[in-house]
């Protein structure tokens, strides 16, 4: 993923933030569903990098920020996603067998050194 972002000319901060957000969303999909397959998609939409993690569902409730998760070792992943993203959300996968959790991160050209 980072190699693709570098090819696209993403700033280092964008790469760092995207790596953390994808890690959190992917981990949630693996830990909280019984999916055999989890997909990741990156697209640039206007001034944002859209990150999408699609699972096969069959988990508990839809992802949400846990109250009081900021100070806990576990459960703060979606808090971090919200802090780094302009917006994020959940939608059913078009196949009807899972869901996609997406996040839009500010995306800009690399800064001059």
DSSP file (Angstrom, degrees, kcal/mol; ACC not computed):
  #  RESIDUE AA STRUCTURE BP1 BP2  ACC     N-H-->O    O-->H-N    N-H-->O    O-->H-N    TCO  KAPPA ALPHA  PHI   PSI    X-CA   Y-CA   Z-CA
    1    1 A X     >        0   0    0      0, 0.0     4,-2.2     0, 0.0     5,-0.2   0.000 360.0 360.0 360.0 -45.8    0.0    0.0    0.0
    2    2 A X  H  >  +     0   0    0      1,-0.2     4,-2.5     2,-0.2     5,-0.2   0.894 360.0  55.1 -62.9 -38.9    2.8    2.5    0.9
    3    3 A X  H  > S+     0   0    0      1,-0.2     4,-2.3     2,-0.2    -1,-0.2   0.907 108.0  49.3 -60.2 -41.6    4.6    1.7   -2.3
    4    4 A X  H  > S+     0   0    0      2,-0.2     4,-2.1     1,-0.2    -1,-0.2   0.926 110.3  50.1 -63.3 -44.7    1.4    2.6   -4.3
    5    5 A X  H  <>S+     0   0    0     -4,-2.2     5,-2.7     1,-0.2     4,-0.4   0.890 110.3  50.1 -63.0 -38.7    1.0    5.9   -2.3
    6    6 A X  H ><5S+     0   0    0     -4,-2.5     3,-1.3     3,-0.2    -1,-0.2   0.910 109.0  52.3 -64.4 -41.0    4.6    6.8   -3.0
    7    7 A X  H 3<5S+     0   0    0     -4,-2.3    -2,-0.2     1,-0.3    -1,-0.2   0.875 107.7  52.2 -60.2 -36.9    4.0    6.1   -6.7
    8    8 A X  T 3<5S-     0   0    0     -4,-2.1    -1,-0.3    -5,-0.1    -2,-0.2   0.549 119.6-113.9 -76.7  -6.4    1.0    8.4   -6.6
    9    9 A X  T < 5 +     0   0    0     -3,-1.3   101,-0.9    -4,-0.4    -3,-0.2   0.747  52.9 171.5  82.1  24.9    3.3   11.1   -5.1
   10   10 A X  B   < -A  109   0A   0     -5,-2.7    -1,-0.2    99,-0.1    99,-0.2  -0.376  37.9-105.8 -69.3 145.6    1.5   11.2   -1.7
   11   11 A X     >  -     0   0    0     97,-1.0     4,-2.0     1,-0.1     3,-0.3  -0.324  30.2-112.3 -64.9 153.4    3.1   13.2    1.1
   12   12 A X  H  > S+     0   0    0      1,-0.2     4,-2.6     2,-0.2     5,-0.2   0.862 117.6  55.0 -59.3 -37.8    4.9   11.2    3.8
   13   13 A X  H  > S+     0   0    0      1,-0.2     4,-2.7     2,-0.2    -1,-0.2   0.887 106.3  51.7 -64.0 -38.2    2.3   12.3    6.4
   14   14 A X  H  > S+     0   0    0     -3,-0.3     4,-2.8     2,-0.2     5,-0.2   0.924 110.3  49.2 -61.9 -44.3   -0.5   10.9    4.2
   15   15 A X  H  X S+     0   0    0     -4,-2.0     4,-2.4     2,-0.2    -2,-0.2   0.925 112.6  47.4 -61.1 -45.1    1.4    7.6    3.9
   16   16 A X  H  X S+     0   0    0     -4,-2.6     4,-1.9     2,-0.2    -2,-0.2   0.932 114.8  45.1 -62.6 -46.7    1.8    7.4    7.7
   17   17 A X  H  X S+     0   0    0     -4,-2.7     4,-2.6     1,-0.2    -2,-0.2   0.909 113.4  50.2 -64.9 -42.1   -1.8    8.2    8.4
   18   18 A X  H  X S+     0   0    0     -4,-2.8     4,-2.8    -5,-0.2     5,-0.3   0.902 108.4  53.1 -63.7 -40.5   -3.1    5.9    5.7
   19   19 A X  H  X S+     0   0    0     -4,-2.4     4,-2.0    -5,-0.2    -1,-0.2   0.913 112.2  44.7 -61.5 -42.6   -0.9    3.0    7.1
   20   20 A X  H  X S+     0   0    0     -4,-1.9     4,-2.4     2,-0.2    -2,-0.2   0.925 114.5  47.9 -67.8 -45.0   -2.3    3.5   10.6
   21   21 A X  H  X S+     0   0    0     -4,-2.6     4,-2.7     2,-0.2     5,-0.2   0.931 113.5  46.7 -64.2 -45.9   -6.0    3.8    9.5
   22   22 A X  H  X S+     0   0    0     -4,-2.8     4,-2.9     1,-0.2     5,-0.3   0.911 111.5  52.9 -62.5 -40.8   -5.8    0.7    7.2
   23   23 A X  H  X S+     0   0    0     -4,-2.0     4,-2.3    -5,-0.3    -2,-0.2   0.924 111.9  44.8 -59.6 -44.9   -4.1   -1.2   10.0
   24   24 A X  H  X S+     0   0    0     -4,-2.4     4,-2.2     2,-0.2    -2,-0.2   0.932 116.7  44.2 -65.7 -46.8   -6.9   -0.3   12.4
   25   25 A X  H  X S+     0   0    0     -4,-2.7     4,-2.1     2,-0.2    -2,-0.2   0.901 115.2  48.0 -67.8 -40.2   -9.7   -1.1   10.0
   26   26 A X  H  X S+     0   0    0     -4,-2.9     4,-2.2    -5,-0.2    -1,-0.2   0.924 111.0  51.2 -65.4 -44.2   -8.2   -4.3    8.8
   27   27 A X  H  X S+     0   0    0     -4,-2.3     4,-3.0    -5,-0.3     5,-0.3   0.914 109.5  50.7 -59.3 -43.6   -7.5   -5.5   12.3
   28   28 A X  H  X S+     0   0    0     -4,-2.2     4,-2.7     1,-0.2    -1,-0.2   0.911 109.0  51.3 -60.7 -42.0  -11.1   -4.8   13.3
   29   29 A X  H  X S+     0   0    0     -4,-2.1     4,-0.6     1,-0.2     6,-0.5   0.893 115.2  42.4 -63.4 -38.7  -12.3   -6.8   10.3
   30   30 A X  H  < S+     0   0    0     -4,-2.2     3,-0.2     1,-0.2    -2,-0.2   0.911 120.4  40.9 -73.4 -42.9  -10.2   -9.7   11.2
   31   31 A X  H  < S+     0   0    0     -4,-3.0    -2,-0.2    -5,-0.2    -3,-0.2   0.831 121.3  38.1 -76.0 -33.0  -10.9   -9.6   15.0
   32   32 A X  H  < S+     0   0    0     -4,-2.7    28,-1.0    -5,-0.3     2,-0.3   0.335 113.7  47.0-110.5   7.1  -14.6   -8.8   14.9
   33   33 A X  S  < S-     0   0    0     -4,-0.6    26,-0.2    -3,-0.2    25,-0.2  -0.893  71.9-129.1-133.9 169.2  -15.9  -10.9   12.0
   34   34 A X        +     0   0    0     23,-1.0    -4,-0.1    -2,-0.3    24,-0.1  -0.119  53.8 153.7-108.1  36.9  -15.4  -14.4   10.8
   35   35 A X        -     0   0    0     -6,-0.5     3,-0.1    22,-0.2    -2,-0.1  -0.362  38.7-159.9 -65.6 139.8  -14.5  -13.4    7.3
   36   36 A X  S    S+     0   0    0      1,-0.2     2,-0.4    -2,-0.1    -1,-0.1   0.605  82.9  36.2 -89.2 -16.2  -12.3  -15.6    5.3
   37   37 A X        -     0   0    0      2,-0.0     2,-0.4    -7,-0.0    19,-0.4  -1.000  61.1-175.1-141.4 135.4  -11.4  -12.7    3.0
   38   38 A X        -     0   0    0     -2,-0.4     2,-0.3    17,-0.2    17,-0.2  -0.997  14.2-158.6-131.1 126.9  -10.8   -9.0    3.7
   39   39 A X  E     -B   54   0B   0     15,-2.7    15,-2.3    -2,-0.4     2,-0.4  -0.765   4.2-158.0-107.6 151.2  -10.2   -6.6    0.9
   40   40 A X  E     -B   53   0B   0     -2,-0.3     2,-0.4    13,-0.2    13,-0.2  -0.994  10.2-176.5-127.0 133.8   -8.5   -3.2    0.9
   41   41 A X  E     -B   52   0B   0     11,-2.4    11,-2.5    -2,-0.4     2,-0.4  -0.996   6.8-164.6-132.5 137.9   -9.1   -0.5   -1.8
   42   42 A X  E     +B   51   0B   0     -2,-0.4     2,-0.3     9,-0.2     9,-0.2  -0.975  16.2 163.0-120.2 133.3   -7.4    2.9   -2.2
   43   43 A X  E     -B   50   0B   0      7,-2.0     7,-3.4    -2,-0.4     2,-0.6  -0.989  34.6-128.1-143.9 152.5   -8.7    5.7   -4.4
   44   44 A X  E     -B   49   0B   0     -2,-0.3     2,-0.6     5,-0.2     5,-0.2  -0.915  25.2-177.2-101.1 122.9   -8.2    9.4   -4.7
   45   45 A X  E >   -B   48   0B   0      3,-2.9     3,-1.6    -2,-0.6     2,-0.3  -0.913  58.7 -61.3-123.1 100.8  -11.4   11.3   -4.7
   46   46 A X  T 3  S-     0   0    0     -2,-0.6     0, 0.0     1,-0.3     0, 0.0  -0.452 121.6 -10.7  61.8-122.5  -10.9   15.0   -5.1
   47   47 A X  T 3  S+     0   0    0     -2,-0.3    60,-2.8    -3,-0.1     2,-0.3   0.185 125.2  80.9 -93.7  15.7   -8.8   16.3   -2.2
   48   48 A X  E <   -BC  45 106B   0     -3,-1.6    -3,-2.9    58,-0.2     2,-0.6  -0.926  68.4-138.1-128.7 149.0   -9.1   13.0   -0.2
   49   49 A X  E     -BC  44 105B   0     56,-2.9    56,-2.7    -2,-0.3     2,-0.6  -0.922  26.6-150.6 -97.3 118.0   -7.6    9.6   -0.1
   50   50 A X  E     -BC  43 104B   0     -7,-3.4    -7,-2.0    -2,-0.6     2,-0.5  -0.822  10.7-168.1 -95.1 124.2  -10.5    7.1    0.3
   51   51 A X  E     -BC  42 103B   0     52,-2.8    52,-2.0    -2,-0.6     2,-0.4  -0.943   6.0-173.6-109.2 129.4   -9.5    3.9    2.2
   52   52 A X  E     -BC  41 102B   0    -11,-2.5   -11,-2.4    -2,-0.5     2,-0.5  -0.989  11.4-171.4-129.5 128.7  -12.0    1.0    2.1
   53   53 A X  E     -BC  40 101B   0     48,-2.6    48,-2.7    -2,-0.4     2,-0.5  -0.981  11.8-167.4-116.4 120.8  -11.8   -2.2    4.0
   54   54 A X  E     +BC  39 100B   0    -15,-2.3   -15,-2.7    -2,-0.5    46,-0.2  -0.934   7.6 178.6-114.9 127.1  -14.5   -4.8    2.9
   55   55 A X  E     - C   0  99B   0     44,-2.5    44,-0.6    -2,-0.5   -17,-0.2  -0.612  40.9-112.2-115.0 178.7  -15.1   -7.9    5.0
   56   56 A X        -     0   0    0    -19,-0.4     2,-0.1     1,-0.3   -18,-0.1   0.281  50.8-143.9 -95.3   9.1  -17.6  -10.7    4.6
   57   57 A X        +     0   0    0     42,-0.2   -23,-1.0     1,-0.1    -1,-0.3  -0.394  55.5 136.7  72.0-138.1  -19.5   -9.6    7.7
   58   58 A X        +     0   0    0      1,-0.2    -1,-0.1   -25,-0.2     2,-0.1   0.759  53.1 116.3  58.9  26.5  -20.9  -12.3    9.9
   59   59 A X  S    S-     0   0    0      1,-0.3    -1,-0.2   -26,-0.2   -26,-0.2  -0.336  72.3 -85.8-105.2-166.7  -19.7  -10.3   12.9
   60   60 A X  S    S-     0   0    0    -28,-1.0    -1,-0.3     1,-0.2     3,-0.1   0.521  80.6 -22.8 -74.5-134.7  -21.4   -8.5   15.7
   61   61 A X  S    S-     0   0    0      1,-0.2    -1,-0.2     3,-0.0     3,-0.1  -0.177  83.4 -77.7 -74.0 169.1  -22.7   -5.0   15.4
   62   62 A X        -     0   0    0      1,-0.1    -1,-0.2    -3,-0.1    28,-0.0  -0.322  63.0 -85.6 -63.8 150.3  -21.5   -2.4   13.0
   63   63 A X        +     0   0    0     -3,-0.1     2,-0.3    26,-0.0    -1,-0.1  -0.302  59.4 162.6 -59.5 139.1  -18.2   -0.7   14.0
   64   64 A X        -     0   0    0     -3,-0.1     2,-0.2    25,-0.0    14,-0.2  -0.983  44.9 -90.1-154.1 155.7  -18.5    2.2   16.3
   65   65 A X        -     0   0    0     -2,-0.3     2,-0.3    13,-0.2    11,-0.1  -0.499  43.8-126.8 -68.9 131.1  -16.3    4.2   18.6
   66   66 A X    >   -     0   0    0      9,-0.7     3,-1.7    -2,-0.2     4,-0.2  -0.640  26.5-109.7 -79.7 132.2  -16.2    2.8   22.1
   67   67 A X  T 3  S+     0   0    0     -2,-0.3    -1,-0.1     1,-0.3     0, 0.0  -0.385 103.5  11.1 -60.1 136.2  -17.1    5.2   24.9
   68   68 A X  T >  S+     0   0    0      1,-0.1     3,-0.6    -2,-0.1    -1,-0.3   0.682  87.6 133.6  71.6  17.8  -14.0    6.0   27.0
   69   69 A X  G X   +     0   0    0     -3,-1.7     3,-0.8     1,-0.2    -2,-0.1   0.645  48.2  81.2 -77.3 -13.8  -11.7    4.3   24.5
   70   70 A X  G 3  S+     0   0    0      1,-0.2    -1,-0.2    -4,-0.2     6,-0.1   0.883  99.1  37.4 -60.2 -40.5   -9.1    7.0   24.4
   71   71 A X  G <  S+     0   0    0     -3,-0.6    -1,-0.2     3,-0.0     2,-0.2   0.467 100.5  93.7 -93.4  -1.9   -7.4    5.9   27.6
   72   72 A X  S <  S-     0   0    0     -3,-0.8     4,-0.1    -4,-0.3    -4,-0.0  -0.613  71.3-136.7 -93.2 151.5   -7.7    2.1   27.0
   73   73 A X  S    S+     0   0    0     -2,-0.2     2,-0.3     2,-0.1     3,-0.3   0.888  94.4  39.2 -71.1 -38.5   -5.1   -0.1   25.3
   74   74 A X  S    S+     0   0    0      1,-0.2    -2,-0.1     2,-0.1    -3,-0.0  -0.814 107.4  37.1-107.6 151.8   -7.8   -1.9   23.3
   75   75 A X  S    S+     0   0    0     -2,-0.3    -9,-0.7    -5,-0.0     4,-0.2   0.493  82.3  99.7  93.9   2.8  -10.8   -0.3   21.7
   76   76 A X     >  +     0   0    0     -3,-0.3     4,-2.2     1,-0.1     5,-0.2   0.401  49.5  99.1-102.9   5.3   -9.3    3.0   20.6
   77   77 A X  H  > S+     0   0    0      1,-0.2     4,-2.3     2,-0.2    -1,-0.1   0.915  85.8  44.3 -57.2 -47.8   -8.8    2.1   16.9
   78   78 A X  H  > S+     0   0    0      1,-0.2     4,-2.4     2,-0.2    -1,-0.2   0.795 108.9  58.5 -71.7 -25.9  -11.9    3.8   15.6
   79   79 A X  H  > S+     0   0    0     -4,-0.2     4,-2.0     2,-0.2    -1,-0.2   0.933 109.1  45.4 -62.6 -44.1  -11.1    6.8   17.8
   80   80 A X  H  X S+     0   0    0     -4,-2.2     4,-2.1     2,-0.2    -2,-0.2   0.902 110.5  53.5 -64.8 -41.5   -7.8    7.1   15.9
   81   81 A X  H  X S+     0   0    0     -4,-2.3     4,-1.6     1,-0.2    -1,-0.2   0.933 110.9  46.8 -58.0 -45.9   -9.5    6.6   12.6
   82   82 A X  H  < S+     0   0    0     -4,-2.4    -1,-0.2     1,-0.2    -2,-0.2   0.859 111.2  51.6 -64.3 -36.1  -11.9    9.4   13.4
   83   83 A X  H  < S+     0   0    0     -4,-2.0    -1,-0.2     1,-0.2    -2,-0.2   0.845 116.8  38.4 -70.6 -33.7   -9.0   11.7   14.5
   84   84 A X  H  < S+     0   0    0     -4,-2.1    22,-0.4    -5,-0.1     2,-0.3   0.657 108.4  74.5 -90.8 -17.3   -7.0   11.1   11.4
   85   85 A X     <  -     0   0    0     -4,-1.6    20,-0.2    -5,-0.2     3,-0.1  -0.658  69.2-142.1-101.2 150.8   -9.9   11.1    8.9
   86   86 A X  S    S-     0   0    0     18,-3.3     2,-0.3     1,-0.4    19,-0.2   0.874  91.9 -19.3 -69.5 -39.4  -12.0   13.9    7.5
   87   87 A X  E     -D  104   0B   0     17,-1.0    17,-2.9    -6,-0.1    -1,-0.4  -0.974  64.3-173.1-160.4 161.0  -14.9   11.4    7.8
   88   88 A X  E     +D  103   0B   0     -2,-0.3     2,-0.3    15,-0.2    15,-0.2  -0.976  12.5 154.3-153.2 161.8  -15.5    7.7    8.0
   89   89 A X  E     -D  102   0B   0     13,-2.0    13,-2.4    -2,-0.3     2,-0.4  -0.965  32.9-106.0-171.1-174.4  -18.4    5.4    7.9
   90   90 A X  E     +D  101   0B   0     -2,-0.3     2,-0.3    11,-0.2    11,-0.2  -0.983  27.6 173.5-132.9 139.7  -19.9    1.9    7.2
   91   91 A X  E     -D  100   0B   0      9,-2.2     9,-3.2    -2,-0.4     3,-0.1  -0.987  39.5 -95.5-142.5 152.7  -22.0    0.7    4.4
   92   92 A X  E     -D   99   0B   0     -2,-0.3     7,-0.3     7,-0.2     2,-0.2  -0.387  45.5-107.3 -63.5 143.3  -23.3   -2.7    3.4
   93   93 A X    >   -     0   0    0      5,-1.9     3,-2.5     1,-0.1     5,-0.2  -0.509  27.9-120.2 -67.1 139.8  -21.1   -4.5    0.8
   94   94 A X  T 3  S+     0   0    0      1,-0.3    -1,-0.1    -2,-0.2    -2,-0.1   0.777 112.8  63.0 -55.8 -26.4  -23.0   -4.5   -2.6
   95   95 A X  T 3  S-     0   0    0      1,-0.1    -1,-0.3     2,-0.0    -2,-0.0   0.683 108.3-126.6 -71.5 -15.4  -22.9   -8.3   -2.5
   96   96 A X  S <  S+     0   0    0     -3,-2.5    -2,-0.1     2,-0.1     2,-0.1   0.506  85.1 100.7  82.7   4.4  -25.1   -8.2    0.6
   97   97 A X  S    S-     0   0    0    -42,-0.1     2,-0.3   -40,-0.1    -3,-0.1  -0.394  88.8 -17.3-118.8  54.7  -22.6  -10.4    2.4
   98   98 A X  S    S-     0   0    0     -5,-0.2    -5,-1.9    -2,-0.1     2,-0.3  -0.978  71.9 -90.5 148.9-161.0  -20.6   -8.1    4.6
   99   99 A X  E     -CD  55  92B   0    -44,-0.6   -44,-2.5    -2,-0.3     2,-0.5  -0.978  15.3-132.9-149.8 160.7  -19.7   -4.5    4.9
  100  100 A X  E     -CD  54  91B   0     -9,-3.2    -9,-2.2    -2,-0.3     2,-0.5  -0.978  12.9-160.3-117.2 126.9  -17.3   -1.8    3.9
  101  101 A X  E     -CD  53  90B   0    -48,-2.7   -48,-2.6    -2,-0.5     2,-0.3  -0.940  20.8-173.9-103.8 126.2  -15.7    0.5    6.4
  102  102 A X  E     -CD  52  89B   0    -13,-2.4   -13,-2.0    -2,-0.5     2,-0.3  -0.837  14.9-170.9-122.3 156.6  -14.3    3.6    4.7
  103  103 A X  E     -CD  51  88B   0    -52,-2.0   -52,-2.8    -2,-0.3     2,-0.6  -0.987  13.8-146.8-145.6 137.9  -12.3    6.6    5.7
  104  104 A X  E     -CD  50  87B   0    -17,-2.9   -18,-3.3    -2,-0.3   -17,-1.0  -0.931  18.6-170.0-106.7 117.7  -11.4    9.8    3.8
  105  105 A X  E     -C   49   0B   0    -56,-2.7   -56,-2.9    -2,-0.6   -20,-0.1  -0.841  34.7 -99.2-104.6 142.4   -8.0   11.2    4.7
  106  106 A X  E     -C   48   0B   0    -22,-0.4     2,-0.5    -2,-0.4   -58,-0.2  -0.386  44.3-160.7 -56.3 134.7   -6.9   14.7    3.5
  107  107 A X        +     0   0    0    -60,-2.8     2,-0.3   -62,-0.1    -1,-0.0  -0.982  18.2 159.8-126.5 127.5   -4.7   14.1    0.5
  108  108 A X        -     0   0    0     -2,-0.5   -97,-1.0   -97,-0.1   -94,-0.1  -0.924  43.0 -85.5-141.6 166.9   -2.2   16.5   -0.8
  109  109 A X  B     -A   10   0A   0     -2,-0.3   -99,-0.1   -99,-0.2  -100,-0.1  -0.280  61.4 -82.5 -67.7 159.7    0.9   16.7   -3.0
  110  110 A X        -     0   0    0   -101,-0.9     2,-0.2   -99,-0.1    -1,-0.1  -0.292  48.6-112.9 -62.0 148.5    4.3   16.0   -1.4
  111  111 A X        -     0   0    0     -3,-0.1     2,-0.2     1,-0.1    -1,-0.1  -0.559  32.4-105.4 -81.8 148.9    5.9   18.9    0.4
  112  112 A X              0   0    0     -2,-0.2    -1,-0.1     1,-0.1     0, 0.0  -0.487 360.0 360.0 -72.8 141.4    9.0   20.4   -1.1
  113  113 A X              0   0    0     -2,-0.2    -1,-0.1     0, 0.0    -2,-0.0   0.440 360.0 360.0 -92.6 360.0   12.2   19.6    0.8
